[in-house]
Amino acid sequence: QVQLVESGGGLVQAGGSLRLSCAASGGTFSRYAMAWFRQAPGKEREFVAGISWSERSAYYVDSVKGRFTISRDNVKNTVYLQMNSLKPEDTAVYYCAAEYTRGNPGPSRDKYAYWGQGTQVTVSS
C-alpha cells in the first residue's frame, strides 16, 4: 500500500512558476511509474505528465509541453512537477498518482491504483 502526499500548490500570477512535490511512503517507490493529473472545476481529471520508474521516459499532455517538467528522486521517494510560464487555464487541483509497473506511464486514470489528496494551483491573469 502506497501513500502519496502532494505539496507546493498555491496562488501565482500568469507567467510565474511553481514546483509541486509528491512524497511516497509504504512501498518500493522505484517499482512504480508516477504521474501527475489535474482536475479543473466542472471538468474531468486529465493526465498532465508521467515518468517511468527509471526516469528514462517522460510524457506530457500537449498543452504543457515545453512549460512543465516531471522528475523523480528514487532515493527521496519523491516525484516533482516543475511548472513554468503558468497560464490561467492551468488552474486546477493537481494529483499525484502511482502505477505498479516497470513499463511506461500511461494517460489513463484507471491504470493508477494510488492517488494523493491533491494540491490546489491557482493562476491569476
Secondary structure, 3 states (H helix, E strand, C coil): CCEEEEECCEEEECCCCEEEEEEEECCCHHHEEEEEEEECCCCCCEEEEEECCCCCCEEECHHHCCCEEEEEECCCCEEEEEECCCCHHHCEEEEEEEEECCCCCCCCHHHCCEECCCEEEEEEC
